[in-house]
Amino acid sequence: MVINFAAGPAKLPEEVLKEVQANLLNCNGSGISVMEMSHRSSNYGKIQETAINDLRELLNVPSNYKILLMQGGGTGQFAAVALNLIGITGSADYVITGSWSSKAAKEAAQYGKVNAVIPKLAKYTTVPRQSTWQLDPKASYVYYCDNETVEGVEFDFIPEVPEGVPLVADMSSNFLSRPFDVSKFGVIFAGAQKNIGPAGTTVIIVREDLIGKHLKTTPSILNFELMDKNSSLLNTPPTFGIYVMGLVFKWIKTNGGIAGMEKQSAAKSKLIYDIIDQSEGFFYCPVDTNVRSRMNVPFRIGSAAGDDALEKEFLAKAEAEGMIQLKGHRSVGGIRASLYNAVTLAETQKLANLMLAFYKNNKN
């Protein structure tokens, strides 16, 4: 039995994978695989429509918001957000708290003026309190990444923005893991491959009044207005990915909804952080306690800088016990356990048990 702690593409619920397997050659009685279905067919149309409706229900998405399904991943949306919105005033505010928000700001700077609202951080281990931010009341939008997958930093609040300025959030790695008020945002986007499905689909939730503000140079494929007018069918969508994502939404609904996911993620992350905190520095997490991610838990072994030999030994032991993809991101090193919705409490407990045993054997 393999337990997949990957940061993305990540583990999918076993029940969903079994359903995909059972219907792979004959999807919903059509006699063909979903991968062979025309995206213009009524069979596929029902799949996409149901997925969007289930997501609207799960998140309580207000009727004045459109849900678009696009390609290009989160990185595609770094450009799409700017191309669709930065032309409102020509500049945008970016809260840079990690690798992904930093990349997003760099991308947006090609299309307008980018204002970094907090001073450059020496290390991405915190979220400065909002009283220290320099927000521009004339910004086209305020952008932040709700959960930085690489560094394991997750916002513990929804930013307050100047009146009339839309808030944009990259929620790729913590989407559908806790409830939030959609009406506080102008745009929310999430690449599927971390928490809701296979790679290839990106969900965008956009307030209607922000559609149609794009720069003239916006490519059709990244244009919110064209995507909306064509019901996300401007070109061939990632049909298989959308089908699987729809099944994940159903799985969330039958497993306590968003509140159920939040309860599970709190329990899973507490298990691991408690071991780190009670290890007298043997395990070390660099992130400020109040903004530690529930989805991605980064830690070093032996010291704050990490002991290479011990970390290699830990990863080898984990792999021998069927726990894979625990190596930290190449830019920060160490260990990283990703505890997305599909990772169970029992699986997390196995990692906790390994950590405890490893601590006892190596603490001296």
Rosetta blueprint (number, residue, H / E / L):
1 M L
2 V L
3 I E
4 N E
5 F L
6 A L
7 A L
8 G L
9 P L
10 A L
11 K L
12 L L
13 P L
14 E H
15 E H
16 V H
17 L H
18 K H
19 E H
20 V H
21 Q H
22 A H
23 N L
24 L L
25 L L
26 N L
27 C H
28 N H
29 G H
30 S L
31 G L
32 I L
33 S L
34 V H
35 M H
36 E H
37 M L
38 S L
39 H L
40 R L
41 S L
42 S H
43 N H
44 Y H
45 G H
46 K H
47 I H
48 Q H
49 E H
50 T H
51 A H
52 I H
53 N H
54 D H
55 L H
56 R H
57 E H
58 L H
59 L H
60 N L
61 V L
62 P L
63 S L
64 N L
65 Y E
66 K E
67 I E
68 L E
69 L E
70 M E
71 Q L
72 G L
73 G H
74 G H
75 T H
76 G H
77 Q H
78 F H
79 A H
80 A H
81 V H
82 A H
83 L H
84 N H
85 L H
86 I H
87 G H
88 I H
89 T L
90 G L
91 S E
92 A E
93 D E
94 Y E
95 V L
96 I L
97 T L
98 G L
99 S H
100 W H
101 S H
102 S H
103 K H
104 A H
105 A H
106 K H
107 E H
108 A H
109 A L
110 Q L
111 Y L
112 G L
113 K E
114 V E
115 N E
116 A E
117 V L
118 I L
119 P L
120 K L
121 L L
122 A L
123 K L
124 Y L
125 T L
126 T L
127 V L
128 P L
129 R L
130 Q H
131 S H
132 T H
133 W L
134 Q L
135 L L
136 D L
137 P L
138 K L
139 A L
140 S L
141 Y L
142 V E
143 Y E
144 Y E
145 C E
146 D L
147 N E
148 E E
149 T L
150 V L
151 E L
152 G L
153 V E
154 E E
155 F L
156 D L
157 F L
158 I L
159 P L
160 E L
161 V L
162 P L
163 E L
164 G L
165 V L
166 P L
167 L E
168 V E
169 A E
170 D E
171 M L
172 S L
173 S L
174 N L
175 F L
176 L L
177 S L
178 R L
179 P L
180 F L
181 D L
182 V H
183 S H
184 K H
185 F L
186 G L
187 V E
188 I E
189 F E
190 A E
191 G E
192 A L
193 Q L
194 K L
195 N L
196 I L
197 G L
198 P L
199 A L
200 G L
201 T L
202 T E
203 V E
204 I E
205 I E
206 V E
207 R E
208 E H
209 D H
210 L H
211 I L
212 G L
213 K L
214 H L
215 L L
216 K L
217 T L
218 T L
219 P L
220 S H
221 I H
222 L H
223 N L
224 F H
225 E H
226 L H
227 M H
228 D H
229 K H
230 N L
231 S L
232 S L
233 L L
234 L L
235 N L
236 T L
237 P L
238 P L
239 T H
240 F H
241 G H
242 I H
243 Y H
244 V H
245 M H
246 G H
247 L H
248 V H
249 F H
250 K H
251 W H
252 I H
253 K H
254 T H
255 N L
256 G L
257 G H
258 I H
259 A H
260 G H
261 M H
262 E H
263 K H
264 Q H
265 S H
266 A H
267 A H
268 K H
269 S H
270 K H
271 L H
272 I H
273 Y H
274 D H
275 I H
276 I H
277 D H
278 Q L
279 S L
280 E L
281 G L
282 F L
283 F E
284 Y E
285 C L
286 P L
287 V L
288 D L
289 T H
290 N H
291 V H
292 R E
293 S L
294 R L
295 M L
296 N E
297 V E
298 P E
299 F E
300 R E
301 I E
302 G L
303 S L
304 A L
305 A L
306 G L
307 D L
308 D H
309 A H
310 L H
311 E H
312 K H
313 E H
314 F H
315 L H
316 A H
317 K H
318 A H
319 E H
320 A H
321 E L
322 G L
323 M E
324 I E
325 Q L
326 L L
327 K E
328 G L
329 H L
330 R L
331 S L
332 V L
333 G L
334 G L
335 I E
336 R E
337 A E
338 S E
339 L L
340 Y L
341 N L
342 A L
343 V L
344 T L
345 L H
346 A H
347 E H
348 T H
349 Q H
350 K H
351 L H
352 A H
353 N H
354 L H
355 M H
356 L H
357 A H
358 F H
359 Y H
360 K H
361 N H
362 N H
363 K L
364 N L
